[in-house]
Amino acid sequence: MGGLTHFAAAEAPGSLILKTGLPERVDAKWNSGRREVAFYLLIAAAMSAHIAPRCFDAVWDADTNAWHLLLEGLSSSTSRYGCLT
């Protein structure tokens, strides 16, 4: 992921969501963040249909198990997905 860049007004997201792991789960064996980051980096990025929010940054650190996703806010993308109400 290249991070957030400048967009033409029509393409810019109306809002962003920063999704991170819970601090109390950083050392946990349950690491869904790794899977979610992998999904956005490998699968969602290759999809032709817009069935997932755009991802502007996706990071998972294997040493610390810390992760984050910077996603397009869904409230601003109703017409993009067609199924949100």
PDB file with SEQRES, HELIX, SHEET and CRYST1 records, atoms N, CA, C and O in Angstrom:
SEQRES   1 A   85  MET GLY GLY LEU THR HIS PHE ALA ALA ALA GLU ALA PRO          
SEQRES   2 A   85  GLY SER LEU ILE LEU LYS THR GLY LEU PRO GLU ARG VAL          
SEQRES   3 A   85  ASP ALA LYS TRP ASN SER GLY ARG ARG GLU VAL ALA PHE          
SEQRES   4 A   85  TYR LEU LEU ILE ALA ALA ALA MET SER ALA HIS ILE ALA          
SEQRES   5 A   85  PRO ARG CYS PHE ASP ALA VAL TRP ASP ALA ASP THR ASN          
SEQRES   6 A   85  ALA TRP HIS LEU LEU LEU GLU GLY LEU SER SER SER THR          
SEQRES   7 A   85  SER ARG TYR GLY CYS LEU THR                                  
HELIX    1 AA1 PRO A   23  ARG A   25  5                                   3    
HELIX    2 AA2 SER A   32  ALA A   38  1                                   7    
HELIX    3 AA3 PHE A   39  ILE A   43  3                                   5    
HELIX    4 AA4 ALA A   44  ALA A   46  5                                   3    
HELIX    5 AA5 LEU A   74  SER A   76  5                                   3    
HELIX    6 AA6 THR A   78  TYR A   81  1                                   4    
SHEET    1 AA1 3 LEU A  16  THR A  20  0                                        
SHEET    2 AA1 3 TRP A  67  GLU A  72 -1                                        
SHEET    3 AA1 3 CYS A  55  TRP A  60 -1                                        
CRYST1    1.000    1.000    1.000  90.00  90.00  90.00 P 1           1          
ATOM      1  N   MET A   1       0.840  -1.167   0.000  1.00  0.00           N  
ATOM      2  CA  MET A   1       0.000   0.000   0.000  1.00  0.00           C  
ATOM      3  C   MET A   1       0.886   1.231   0.000  1.00  0.00           C  
ATOM      4  O   MET A   1       1.928   1.264   0.654  1.00  0.00           O  
ATOM      5  N   GLY A   2       0.469   2.219  -0.724  1.00  0.00           N  
ATOM      6  CA  GLY A   2       1.270   3.413  -0.846  1.00  0.00           C  
ATOM      7  C   GLY A   2       0.904   4.522   0.110  1.00  0.00           C  
ATOM      8  O   GLY A   2       1.547   5.572   0.085  1.00  0.00           O  
ATOM      9  N   GLY A   3      -0.097   4.344   0.954  1.00  0.00           N  
ATOM     10  CA  GLY A   3      -0.512   5.410   1.844  1.00  0.00           C  
ATOM     11  C   GLY A   3      -1.491   6.341   1.156  1.00  0.00           C  
ATOM     12  O   GLY A   3      -1.844   6.143  -0.007  1.00  0.00           O  
ATOM     13  N   LEU A   4      -1.914   7.333   1.866  1.00  0.00           N  
ATOM     14  CA  LEU A   4      -2.898   8.277   1.367  1.00  0.00           C  
ATOM     15  C   LEU A   4      -2.210   9.323   0.501  1.00  0.00           C  
ATOM     16  O   LEU A   4      -1.205   9.911   0.900  1.00  0.00           O  
ATOM     17  N   THR A   5      -2.749   9.543  -0.666  1.00  0.00           N  
ATOM     18  CA  THR A   5      -2.212  10.547  -1.590  1.00  0.00           C  
ATOM     19  C   THR A   5      -3.318  11.529  -1.929  1.00  0.00           C  
ATOM     20  O   THR A   5      -4.450  11.374  -1.472  1.00  0.00           O  
ATOM     21  N   HIS A   6      -3.000  12.532  -2.724  1.00  0.00           N  
ATOM     22  CA  HIS A   6      -4.001  13.511  -3.132  1.00  0.00           C  
ATOM     23  C   HIS A   6      -4.944  12.901  -4.161  1.00  0.00           C  
ATOM     24  O   HIS A   6      -4.518  12.153  -5.041  1.00  0.00           O  
ATOM     25  N   PHE A   7      -6.214  13.225  -4.043  1.00  0.00           N  
ATOM     26  CA  PHE A   7      -7.235  12.726  -4.950  1.00  0.00           C  
ATOM     27  C   PHE A   7      -7.962  13.894  -5.589  1.00  0.00           C  
ATOM     28  O   PHE A   7      -8.029  14.987  -5.028  1.00  0.00           O  
ATOM     29  N   ALA A   8      -8.498  13.646  -6.756  1.00  0.00           N  
ATOM     30  CA  ALA A   8      -9.445  14.598  -7.323  1.00  0.00           C  
ATOM     31  C   ALA A   8     -10.664  14.592  -6.419  1.00  0.00           C  
ATOM     32  O   ALA A   8     -10.975  13.563  -5.820  1.00  0.00           O  
ATOM     33  N   ALA A   9     -11.353  15.699  -6.306  1.00  0.00           N  
ATOM     34  CA  ALA A   9     -12.470  15.821  -5.369  1.00  0.00           C  
ATOM     35  C   ALA A   9     -13.493  14.698  -5.529  1.00  0.00           C  
ATOM     36  O   ALA A   9     -14.032  14.217  -4.532  1.00  0.00           O  
ATOM     37  N   ALA A  10     -13.768  14.278  -6.744  1.00  0.00           N  
ATOM     38  CA  ALA A  10     -14.763  13.229  -6.977  1.00  0.00           C  
ATOM     39  C   ALA A  10     -14.287  11.861  -6.503  1.00  0.00           C  
ATOM     40  O   ALA A  10     -15.112  10.991  -6.226  1.00  0.00           O  
ATOM     41  N   GLU A  11     -12.979  11.652  -6.406  1.00  0.00           N  
ATOM     42  CA  GLU A  11     -12.434  10.350  -6.019  1.00  0.00           C  
ATOM     43  C   GLU A  11     -12.068  10.255  -4.542  1.00  0.00           C  
ATOM     44  O   GLU A  11     -11.874   9.157  -4.019  1.00  0.00           O  
ATOM     45  N   ALA A  12     -11.975  11.382  -3.878  1.00  0.00           N  
ATOM     46  CA  ALA A  12     -11.521  11.394  -2.478  1.00  0.00           C  
ATOM     47  C   ALA A  12     -12.579  10.777  -1.568  1.00  0.00           C  
ATOM     48  O   ALA A  12     -13.774  11.005  -1.759  1.00  0.00           O  
ATOM     49  N   PRO A  13     -12.145   9.998  -0.582  1.00  0.00           N  
ATOM     50  CA  PRO A  13     -13.115   9.457   0.367  1.00  0.00           C  
ATOM     51  C   PRO A  13     -13.657  10.580   1.252  1.00  0.00           C  
ATOM     52  O   PRO A  13     -12.935  11.518   1.589  1.00  0.00           O  
ATOM     53  N   GLY A  14     -14.916  10.478   1.618  1.00  0.00           N  
ATOM     54  CA  GLY A  14     -15.519  11.471   2.504  1.00  0.00           C  
ATOM     55  C   GLY A  14     -15.050  11.323   3.933  1.00  0.00           C  
ATOM     56  O   GLY A  14     -15.076  12.277   4.711  1.00  0.00           O  
ATOM     57  N   SER A  15     -14.619  10.116   4.276  1.00  0.00           N  
ATOM     58  CA  SER A  15     -14.115   9.858   5.620  1.00  0.00           C  
ATOM     59  C   SER A  15     -13.171   8.664   5.565  1.00  0.00           C  
ATOM     60  O   SER A  15     -13.151   7.909   4.593  1.00  0.00           O  
ATOM     61  N   LEU A  16     -12.393   8.512   6.626  1.00  0.00           N  
ATOM     62  CA  LEU A  16     -11.446   7.400   6.742  1.00  0.00           C  
ATOM     63  C   LEU A  16     -11.664   6.684   8.062  1.00  0.00           C  
ATOM     64  O   LEU A  16     -12.140   7.275   9.031  1.00  0.00           O  
ATOM     65  N   ILE A  17     -11.316   5.419   8.090  1.00  0.00           N  
ATOM     66  CA  ILE A  17     -11.377   4.615   9.309  1.00  0.00           C  
ATOM     67  C   ILE A  17      -9.977   4.080   9.576  1.00  0.00           C  
ATOM     68  O   ILE A  17      -9.369   3.465   8.700  1.00  0.00           O  
ATOM     69  N   LEU A  18      -9.468   4.308  10.768  1.00  0.00           N  
ATOM     70  CA  LEU A  18      -8.202   3.705  11.195  1.00  0.00           C  
ATOM     71  C   LEU A  18      -8.555   2.541  12.101  1.00  0.00           C  
ATOM     72  O   LEU A  18      -9.087   2.730  13.195  1.00  0.00           O  
ATOM     73  N   LYS A  19      -8.258   1.352  11.644  1.00  0.00           N  
ATOM     74  CA  LYS A  19      -8.570   0.137  12.391  1.00  0.00           C  
ATOM     75  C   LYS A  19      -7.266  -0.447  12.932  1.00  0.00           C  
ATOM     76  O   LYS A  19      -6.318  -0.658  12.176  1.00  0.00           O  
ATOM     77  N   THR A  20      -7.218  -0.706  14.231  1.00  0.00           N  
ATOM     78  CA  THR A  20      -6.022  -1.248  14.864  1.00  0.00           C  
ATOM     79  C   THR A  20      -6.401  -2.375  15.810  1.00  0.00           C  
ATOM     80  O   THR A  20      -7.572  -2.577  16.131  1.00  0.00           O  
ATOM     81  N   GLY A  21      -5.390  -3.095  16.244  1.00  0.00           N  
ATOM     82  CA  GLY A  21      -5.608  -4.139  17.229  1.00  0.00           C  
ATOM     83  C   GLY A  21      -5.765  -3.549  18.622  1.00  0.00           C  
ATOM     84  O   GLY A  21      -5.339  -2.423  18.879  1.00  0.00           O  
ATOM     85  N   LEU A  22      -6.369  -4.300  19.502  1.00  0.00           N  
ATOM     86  CA  LEU A  22      -6.507  -3.871  20.885  1.00  0.00           C  
ATOM     87  C   LEU A  22      -5.169  -4.011  21.599  1.00  0.00           C  
ATOM     88  O   LEU A  22      -4.507  -5.040  21.457  1.00  0.00           O  
ATOM     89  N   PRO A  23      -4.757  -3.010  22.358  1.00  0.00           N  
ATOM     90  CA  PRO A  23      -3.459  -3.081  23.053  1.00  0.00           C  
ATOM     91  C   PRO A  23      -3.312  -4.316  23.927  1.00  0.00           C  
ATOM     92  O   PRO A  23      -2.217  -4.869  24.032  1.00  0.00           O  
ATOM     93  N   GLU A  24      -4.386  -4.752  24.551  1.00  0.00           N  
ATOM     94  CA  GLU A  24      -4.301  -5.924  25.429  1.00  0.00           C  
ATOM     95  C   GLU A  24      -4.158  -7.234  24.656  1.00  0.00           C  
ATOM     96  O   GLU A  24      -3.932  -8.284  25.257  1.00  0.00           O  
ATOM     97  N   ARG A  25      -4.286  -7.182  23.346  1.00  0.00           N  
ATOM     98  CA  ARG A  25      -4.144  -8.388  22.527  1.00  0.00           C  
ATOM     99  C   ARG A  25      -2.874  -8.397  21.678  1.00  0.00           C  
ATOM    100  O   ARG A  25      -2.722  -9.266  20.819  1.00  0.00           O  
ATOM    101  N   VAL A  26      -1.977  -7.470  21.894  1.00  0.00           N  
ATOM    102  CA  VAL A  26      -0.763  -7.396  21.085  1.00  0.00           C  
ATOM    103  C   VAL A  26       0.057  -8.673  21.200  1.00  0.00           C  
ATOM    104  O   VAL A  26       0.601  -9.142  20.200  1.00  0.00           O  
ATOM    105  N   ASP A  27       0.157  -9.238  22.383  1.00  0.00           N  
ATOM    106  CA  ASP A  27       0.944 -10.451  22.576  1.00  0.00           C  
ATOM    107  C   ASP A  27       0.127 -11.732  22.451  1.00  0.00           C  
ATOM    108  O   ASP A  27       0.659 -12.826  22.641  1.00  0.00           O  
ATOM    109  N   ALA A  28      -1.133 -11.609  22.140  1.00  0.00           N  
ATOM    110  CA  ALA A  28      -2.002 -12.786  22.075  1.00  0.00           C  
ATOM    111  C   ALA A  28      -1.670 -13.645  20.860  1.00  0.00           C  
ATOM    112  O   ALA A  28      -1.168 -13.148  19.852  1.00  0.00           O  
ATOM    113  N   LYS A  29      -1.947 -14.902  20.967  1.00  0.00           N  
ATOM    114  CA  LYS A  29      -1.765 -15.830  19.842  1.00  0.00           C  
ATOM    115  C   LYS A  29      -2.812 -15.588  18.765  1.00  0.00           C  
ATOM    116  O   LYS A  29      -2.583 -15.884  17.592  1.00  0.00           O  
ATOM    117  N   TRP A  30      -3.966 -15.047  19.164  1.00  0.00           N  
ATOM    118  CA  TRP A  30      -5.011 -14.717  18.208  1.00  0.00           C  
ATOM    119  C   TRP A  30      -4.586 -13.461  17.473  1.00  0.00           C  
ATOM    120  O   TRP A  30      -4.554 -12.379  18.060  1.00  0.00           O  
ATOM    121  N   ASN A  31      -4.262 -13.590  16.208  1.00  0.00           N  
ATOM    122  CA  ASN A  31      -3.759 -12.436  15.458  1.00  0.00           C  
ATOM    123  C   ASN A  31      -4.570 -12.232  14.176  1.00  0.00           C  
ATOM    124  O   ASN A  31      -4.057 -12.364  13.065  1.00  0.00           O  
ATOM    125  N   SER A  32      -5.823 -11.913  14.360  1.00  0.00           N  
ATOM    126  CA  SER A  32      -6.671 -11.679  13.195  1.00  0.00           C  
ATOM    127  C   SER A  32      -6.191 -10.475  12.391  1.00  0.00           C  
ATOM    128  O   SER A  32      -6.470 -10.378  11.196  1.00  0.00           O  
ATOM    129  N   GLY A  33      -5.474  -9.563  13.035  1.00  0.00           N  
ATOM    130  CA  GLY A  33      -4.947  -8.410  12.314  1.00  0.00           C  
ATOM    131  C   GLY A  33      -4.037  -8.820  11.179  1.00  0.00           C  
ATOM    132  O   GLY A  33      -4.075  -8.221  10.104  1.00  0.00           O  
ATOM    133  N   ARG A  34      -3.224  -9.828  11.401  1.00  0.00           N  
ATOM    134  CA  ARG A  34      -2.333 -10.330  10.347  1.00  0.00           C  
ATOM    135  C   ARG A  34      -3.149 -10.812   9.156  1.00  0.00           C  
ATOM    136  O   ARG A  34      -2.804 -10.539   8.006  1.00  0.00           O  
ATOM    137  N   ARG A  35      -4.221 -11.523   9.432  1.00  0.00           N  
ATOM    138  CA  ARG A  35      -5.071 -12.039   8.360  1.00  0.00           C  
ATOM    139  C   ARG A  35      -5.811 -10.915   7.634  1.00  0.00           C  
ATOM    140  O   ARG A  35      -5.955 -10.937   6.412  1.00  0.00           O  
ATOM    141  N   GLU A  36      -6.270  -9.951   8.396  1.00  0.00           N  
ATOM    142  CA  GLU A  36      -7.006  -8.850   7.780  1.00  0.00           C  
ATOM    143  C   GLU A  36      -6.085  -7.994   6.907  1.00  0.00           C  
ATOM    144  O   GLU A  36      -6.469  -7.583   5.812  1.00  0.00           O  
ATOM    145  N   VAL A  37      -4.879  -7.731   7.390  1.00  0.00           N  
ATOM    146  CA  VAL A  37      -3.896  -6.996   6.584  1.00  0.00           C  
ATOM    147  C   VAL A  37      -3.583  -7.785   5.315  1.00  0.00           C  
ATOM    148  O   VAL A  37      -3.523  -7.210   4.228  1.00  0.00           O  
ATOM    149  N   ALA A  38      -3.384  -9.084   5.441  1.00  0.00           N  
ATOM    150  CA  ALA A  38      -3.100  -9.922   4.273  1.00  0.00           C  
ATOM    151  C   ALA A  38      -4.262  -9.871   3.276  1.00  0.00           C  
ATOM    152  O   ALA A  38      -4.043  -9.821   2.066  1.00  0.00           O  
ATOM    153  N   PHE A  39      -5.488  -9.884   3.784  1.00  0.00           N  
ATOM    154  CA  PHE A  39      -6.653  -9.794   2.894  1.00  0.00           C  
ATOM    155  C   PHE A  39      -6.600  -8.519   2.061  1.00  0.00           C  
ATOM    156  O   PHE A  39      -6.753  -8.568   0.840  1.00  0.00           O  
ATOM    157  N   TYR A  40      -6.385  -7.383   2.712  1.00  0.00           N  
ATOM    158  CA  TYR A  40      -6.381  -6.115   1.979  1.00  0.00           C  
ATOM    159  C   TYR A  40      -5.182  -5.983   1.052  1.00  0.00           C  
ATOM    160  O   TYR A  40      -5.297  -5.372  -0.011  1.00  0.00           O  
ATOM    161  N   LEU A  41      -4.038  -6.538   1.426  1.00  0.00           N  
ATOM    162  CA  LEU A  41      -2.853  -6.451   0.578  1.00  0.00           C  
ATOM    163  C   LEU A  41      -2.907  -7.397  -0.613  1.00  0.00           C  
ATOM    164  O   LEU A  41      -2.477  -7.041  -1.710  1.00  0.00           O  
ATOM    165  N   LEU A  42      -3.434  -8.601  -0.404  1.00  0.00           N  
ATOM    166  CA  LEU A  42      -3.363  -9.635  -1.434  1.00  0.00           C  
ATOM    167  C   LEU A  42      -4.662  -9.863  -2.195  1.00  0.00           C  
ATOM    168  O   LEU A  42      -4.648 -10.016  -3.416  1.00  0.00           O  
ATOM    169  N   ILE A  43      -5.761  -9.885  -1.494  1.00  0.00           N  
ATOM    170  CA  ILE A  43      -7.021 -10.264  -2.125  1.00  0.00           C  
ATOM    171  C   ILE A  43      -7.828  -9.051  -2.575  1.00  0.00           C  
ATOM    172  O   ILE A  43      -8.174  -8.940  -3.751  1.00  0.00           O  
ATOM    173  N   ALA A  44      -8.127  -8.148  -1.658  1.00  0.00           N  
ATOM    174  CA  ALA A  44      -8.953  -6.991  -2.022  1.00  0.00           C  
ATOM    175  C   ALA A  44      -8.277  -6.141  -3.090  1.00  0.00           C  
ATOM    176  O   ALA A  44      -8.951  -5.599  -3.965  1.00  0.00           O  
ATOM    177  N   ALA A  45      -6.961  -6.020  -3.028  1.00  0.00           N  
ATOM    178  CA  ALA A  45      -6.234  -5.212  -4.016  1.00  0.00           C  
ATOM    179  C   ALA A  45      -6.335  -5.799  -5.422  1.00  0.00           C  
ATOM    180  O   ALA A  45      -6.204  -5.070  -6.406  1.00  0.00           O  
ATOM    181  N   ALA A  46      -6.567  -7.106  -5.528  1.00  0.00           N  
ATOM    182  CA  ALA A  46      -6.634  -7.765  -6.834  1.00  0.00           C  
ATOM    183  C   ALA A  46      -8.055  -7.890  -7.369  1.00  0.00           C  
ATOM    184  O   ALA A  46      -8.248  -8.307  -8.512  1.00  0.00           O  
ATOM    185  N   MET A  47      -9.056  -7.535  -6.559  1.00  0.00           N  
ATOM    186  CA  MET A  47     -10.453  -7.666  -6.980  1.00  0.00           C  
ATOM    187  C   MET A  47     -10.812  -6.588  -7.992  1.00  0.00           C  
ATOM    188  O   MET A  47     -10.413  -5.432  -7.854  1.00  0.00           O  
ATOM    189  N   SER A  48     -11.566  -6.982  -9.004  1.00  0.00           N  
ATOM    190  CA  SER A  48     -12.024  -5.993  -9.973  1.00  0.00           C  
ATOM    191  C   SER A  48     -13.294  -5.300  -9.484  1.00  0.00           C  
ATOM    192  O   SER A  48     -13.500  -4.117  -9.756  1.00  0.00           O  
ATOM    193  N   ALA A  49     -14.141  -6.027  -8.770  1.00  0.00           N  
ATOM    194  CA  ALA A  49     -15.371  -5.450  -8.227  1.00  0.00           C  
ATOM    195  C   ALA A  49     -15.058  -4.741  -6.913  1.00  0.00           C  
ATOM    196  O   ALA A  49     -14.182  -5.166  -6.160  1.00  0.00           O  
ATOM    197  N   HIS A  50     -15.775  -3.671  -6.649  1.00  0.00           N  
ATOM    198  CA  HIS A  50     -15.572  -2.909  -5.415  1.00  0.00           C  
ATOM    199  C   HIS A  50     -16.474  -3.459  -4.318  1.00  0.00           C  
ATOM    200  O   HIS A  50     -17.501  -2.860  -3.995  1.00  0.00           O  
ATOM    201  N   ILE A  51     -16.097  -4.586  -3.751  1.00  0.00           N  
ATOM    202  CA  ILE A  51     -16.904  -5.177  -2.687  1.00  0.00           C  
ATOM    203  C   ILE A  51     -16.258  -4.993  -1.319  1.00  0.00           C  
ATOM    204  O   ILE A  51     -16.801  -5.447  -0.311  1.00  0.00           O  
ATOM    205  N   ALA A  52     -15.123  -4.341  -1.275  1.00  0.00           N  
ATOM    206  CA  ALA A  52     -14.445  -4.031  -0.013  1.00  0.00           C  
ATOM    207  C   ALA A  52     -14.051  -2.561  -0.049  1.00  0.00           C  
ATOM    208  O   ALA A  52     -13.799  -2.019  -1.125  1.00  0.00           O  
ATOM    209  N   PRO A  53     -13.995  -1.910   1.102  1.00  0.00           N  
ATOM    210  CA  PRO A  53     -13.571  -0.511   1.120  1.00  0.00           C  
ATOM    211  C   PRO A  53     -12.143  -0.366   0.590  1.00  0.00           C  
ATOM    212  O   PRO A  53     -11.324  -1.275   0.727  1.00  0.00           O  
ATOM    213  N   ARG A  54     -11.859   0.782  -0.015  1.00  0.00           N  
ATOM    214  CA  ARG A  54     -10.486   1.031  -0.453  1.00  0.00           C  
ATOM    215  C   ARG A  54      -9.576   1.081   0.760  1.00  0.00           C  
ATOM    216  O   ARG A  54      -9.937   1.620   1.806  1.00  0.00           O  
ATOM    217  N   CYS A  55      -8.406   0.520   0.606  1.00  0.00           N  
ATOM    218  CA  CYS A  55      -7.421   0.479   1.684  1.00  0.00           C  
ATOM    219  C   CYS A  55      -6.248   1.365   1.277  1.00  0.00           C  
ATOM    220  O   CYS A  55      -5.653   1.170   0.217  1.00  0.00           O  
ATOM    221  N   PHE A  56      -5.922   2.337   2.124  1.00  0.00           N  
ATOM    222  CA  PHE A  56      -4.855   3.279   1.829  1.00  0.00           C  
ATOM    223  C   PHE A  56      -3.552   2.916   2.528  1.00  0.00           C  
ATOM    224  O   PHE A  56      -2.485   3.373   2.118  1.00  0.00           O  
ATOM    225  N   ASP A  57      -3.621   2.107   3.568  1.00  0.00           N  
ATOM    226  CA  ASP A  57      -2.411   1.648   4.247  1.00  0.00           C  
ATOM    227  C   ASP A  57      -2.757   0.393   5.031  1.00  0.00           C  
ATOM    228  O   ASP A  57      -3.804   0.325   5.674  1.00  0.00           O  
ATOM    229  N   ALA A  58      -1.872  -0.603   4.977  1.00  0.00           N  
ATOM    230  CA  ALA A  58      -2.086  -1.864   5.681  1.00  0.00           C  
ATOM    231  C   ALA A  58      -0.731  -2.352   6.178  1.00  0.00           C  
ATOM    232  O   ALA A  58       0.171  -2.614   5.383  1.00  0.00           O  
ATOM    233  N   VAL A  59      -0.594  -2.473   7.493  1.00  0.00           N  
ATOM    234  CA  VAL A  59       0.696  -2.844   8.079  1.00  0.00           C  
ATOM    235  C   VAL A  59       0.472  -3.850   9.204  1.00  0.00           C  
ATOM    236  O   VAL A  59      -0.406  -3.674  10.048  1.00  0.00           O  
ATOM    237  N   TRP A  60       1.278  -4.899   9.201  1.00  0.00           N  
ATOM    238  CA  TRP A  60       1.332  -5.844  10.314  1.00  0.00           C  
ATOM    239  C   TRP A  60       2.798  -6.073  10.634  1.00  0.00           C  
ATOM    240  O   TRP A  60       3.589  -6.371   9.740  1.00  0.00           O  
ATOM    241  N   ASP A  61       3.170  -5.937  11.905  1.00  0.00           N  
ATOM    242  CA  ASP A  61       4.548  -6.118  12.355  1.00  0.00           C  
ATOM    243  C   ASP A  61       4.672  -7.476  13.031  1.00  0.00           C  
ATOM    244  O   ASP A  61       4.082  -7.698  14.088  1.00  0.00           O  
ATOM    245  N   ALA A  62       5.424  -8.377  12.438  1.00  0.00           N  
ATOM    246  CA  ALA A  62       5.566  -9.738  12.962  1.00  0.00           C  
ATOM    247  C   ALA A  62       6.255  -9.759  14.326  1.00  0.00           C  
ATOM    248  O   ALA A  62       5.987 -10.649  15.133  1.00  0.00           O  
ATOM    249  N   ASP A  63       7.128  -8.807  14.593  1.00  0.00           N  
ATOM    250  CA  ASP A  63       7.852  -8.788  15.870  1.00  0.00           C  
ATOM    251  C   ASP A  63       6.961  -8.375  17.033  1.00  0.00           C  
ATOM    252  O   ASP A  63       7.088  -8.907  18.137  1.00  0.00           O  
ATOM    253  N   THR A  64       6.062  -7.431  16.788  1.00  0.00           N  
ATOM    254  CA  THR A  64       5.231  -6.915  17.879  1.00  0.00           C  
ATOM    255  C   THR A  64       3.774  -7.358  17.796  1.00  0.00           C  
ATOM    256  O   THR A  64       3.021  -7.188  18.755  1.00  0.00           O  
ATOM    257  N   ASN A  65       3.372  -7.920  16.667  1.00  0.00           N  
ATOM    258  CA  ASN A  65       1.986  -8.306  16.402  1.00  0.00           C  
ATOM    259  C   ASN A  65       1.056  -7.084  16.321  1.00  0.00           C  
ATOM    260  O   ASN A  65      -0.167  -7.226  16.355  1.00  0.00           O  
ATOM    261  N   ALA A  66       1.639  -5.897  16.215  1.00  0.00           N  
ATOM    262  CA  ALA A  66       0.849  -4.673  16.052  1.00  0.00           C  
ATOM    263  C   ALA A  66       0.443  -4.544  14.581  1.00  0.00           C  
ATOM    264  O   ALA A  66       1.180  -4.961  13.688  1.00  0.00           O  
ATOM    265  N   TRP A  67      -0.723  -3.969  14.339  1.00  0.00           N  
ATOM    266  CA  TRP A  67      -1.199  -3.816  12.974  1.00  0.00           C  
ATOM    267  C   TRP A  67      -2.148  -2.635  12.883  1.00  0.00           C  
ATOM    268  O   TRP A  67      -2.685  -2.163  13.886  1.00  0.00           O  
ATOM    269  N   HIS A  68      -2.341  -2.171  11.660  1.00  0.00           N  
ATOM    270  CA  HIS A  68      -3.368  -1.169  11.405  1.00  0.00           C  
ATOM    271  C   HIS A  68      -3.792  -1.210   9.947  1.00  0.00           C  
ATOM    272  O   HIS A  68      -3.056  -1.665   9.071  1.00  0.00           O  
ATOM    273  N   LEU A  69      -4.990  -0.726   9.720  1.00  0.00           N  
ATOM    274  CA  LEU A  69      -5.543  -0.543   8.379  1.00  0.00           C  
ATOM    275  C   LEU A  69      -6.089   0.870   8.300  1.00  0.00           C  
ATOM    276  O   LEU A  69      -6.747   1.329   9.234  1.00  0.00           O  
ATOM    277  N   LEU A  70      -5.833   1.559   7.217  1.00  0.00           N  
ATOM    278  CA  LEU A  70      -6.442   2.852   6.955  1.00  0.00           C  
ATOM    279  C   LEU A  70      -7.394   2.643   5.781  1.00  0.00           C  
ATOM    280  O   LEU A  70      -6.969   2.481   4.637  1.00  0.00           O  
ATOM    281  N   LEU A  71      -8.701   2.651   6.092  1.00  0.00           N  
ATOM    282  CA  LEU A  71      -9.726   2.293   5.128  1.00  0.00           C  
ATOM    283  C   LEU A  71     -10.633   3.463   4.791  1.00  0.00           C  
ATOM    284  O   LEU A  71     -10.797   4.401   5.571  1.00  0.00           O  
ATOM    285  N   GLU A  72     -11.208   3.379   3.617  1.00  0.00           N  
ATOM    286  CA  GLU A  72     -12.234   4.326   3.205  1.00  0.00           C  
ATOM    287  C   GLU A  72     -13.437   4.178   4.128  1.00  0.00           C  
ATOM    288  O   GLU A  72     -13.871   3.063   4.414  1.00  0.00           O  
ATOM    289  N   GLY A  73     -13.971   5.294   4.591  1.00  0.00           N  
ATOM    290  CA  GLY A  73     -15.175   5.244   5.412  1.00  0.00           C  
ATOM    291  C   GLY A  73     -16.361   4.770   4.600  1.00  0.00           C  
ATOM    292  O   GLY A  73     -16.571   5.243   3.483  1.00  0.00           O  
ATOM    293  N   LEU A  74     -17.130   3.860   5.127  1.00  0.00           N  
ATOM    294  CA  LEU A  74     -18.240   3.281   4.372  1.00  0.00           C  
ATOM    295  C   LEU A  74     -19.392   4.249   4.169  1.00  0.00           C  
ATOM    296  O   LEU A  74     -20.108   4.141   3.173  1.00  0.00           O  
ATOM    297  N   SER A  75     -19.591   5.176   5.064  1.00  0.00           N  
ATOM    298  CA  SER A  75     -20.713   6.103   4.918  1.00  0.00           C  
ATOM    299  C   SER A  75     -20.595   6.954   3.665  1.00  0.00           C  
ATOM    300  O   SER A  75     -21.600   7.415   3.124  1.00  0.00           O  
ATOM    301  N   SER A  76     -19.360   7.162   3.201  1.00  0.00           N  
ATOM    302  CA  SER A  76     -19.177   7.992   2.014  1.00  0.00           C  
ATOM    303  C   SER A  76     -19.148   7.183   0.730  1.00  0.00           C  
ATOM    304  O   SER A  76     -18.955   7.748  -0.347  1.00  0.00           O  
ATOM    305  N   SER A  77     -19.334   5.883   0.819  1.00  0.00           N  
ATOM    306  CA  SER A  77     -19.167   5.053  -0.371  1.00  0.00           C  
ATOM    307  C   SER A  77     -20.414   4.239  -0.710  1.00  0.00           C  
ATOM    308  O   SER A  77     -20.314   3.191  -1.349  1.00  0.00           O  
ATOM    309  N   THR A  78     -21.572   4.706  -0.294  1.00  0.00           N  
ATOM    310  CA  THR A  78     -22.803   3.964  -0.546  1.00  0.00           C  
ATOM    311  C   THR A  78     -22.983   3.650  -2.022  1.00  0.00           C  
ATOM    312  O   THR A  78     -23.316   2.518  -2.374  1.00  0.00           O  
ATOM    313  N   SER A  79     -22.768   4.627  -2.888  1.00  0.00           N  
ATOM    314  CA  SER A  79     -22.992   4.381  -4.297  1.00  0.00           C  
ATOM    315  C   SER A  79     -21.926   3.461  -4.888  1.00  0.00           C  
ATOM    316  O   SER A  79     -22.173   2.802  -5.898  1.00  0.00           O  
ATOM    317  N   ARG A  80     -20.748   3.408  -4.274  1.00  0.00           N  
ATOM    318  CA  ARG A  80     -19.664   2.559  -4.754  1.00  0.00           C  
ATOM    319  C   ARG A  80     -20.000   1.089  -4.578  1.00  0.00           C  
ATOM    320  O   ARG A  80     -19.648   0.268  -5.425  1.00  0.00           O  
ATOM    321  N   TYR A  81     -20.672   0.749  -3.497  1.00  0.00           N  
ATOM    322  CA  TYR A  81     -20.953  -0.657  -3.184  1.00  0.00           C  
ATOM    323  C   TYR A  81     -22.371  -1.053  -3.519  1.00  0.00           C  
ATOM    324  O   TYR A  81     -22.637  -2.235  -3.739  1.00  0.00           O  
ATOM    325  N   GLY A  82     -23.268  -0.130  -3.564  1.00  0.00           N  
ATOM    326  CA  GLY A  82     -24.626  -0.405  -4.004  1.00  0.00           C  
ATOM    327  C   GLY A  82     -25.493  -1.148  -3.009  1.00  0.00           C  
ATOM    328  O   GLY A  82     -26.716  -1.142  -3.153  1.00  0.00           O  
ATOM    329  N   CYS A  83     -24.916  -1.787  -2.006  1.00  0.00           N  
ATOM    330  CA  CYS A  83     -25.720  -2.600  -1.104  1.00  0.00           C  
ATOM    331  C   CYS A  83     -25.874  -1.950   0.272  1.00  0.00           C  
ATOM    332  O   CYS A  83     -26.586  -2.482   1.124  1.00  0.00           O  
ATOM    333  N   LEU A  84     -25.234  -0.831   0.498  1.00  0.00           N  
ATOM    334  CA  LEU A  84     -25.320  -0.182   1.801  1.00  0.00           C  
ATOM    335  C   LEU A  84     -26.526   0.732   1.839  1.00  0.00           C  
ATOM    336  O   LEU A  84     -26.858   1.387   0.851  1.00  0.00           O  
ATOM    337  N   THR A  85     -27.177   0.770   2.987  1.00  0.00           N  
ATOM    338  CA  THR A  85     -28.322   1.665   3.122  1.00  0.00           C  
ATOM    339  C   THR A  85     -28.153   2.558   4.311  1.00  0.00           C  
ATOM    340  O   THR A  85     -29.020   3.386   4.590  1.00  0.00           O  
TER     341      THR A  85                                                      
END                                                                             
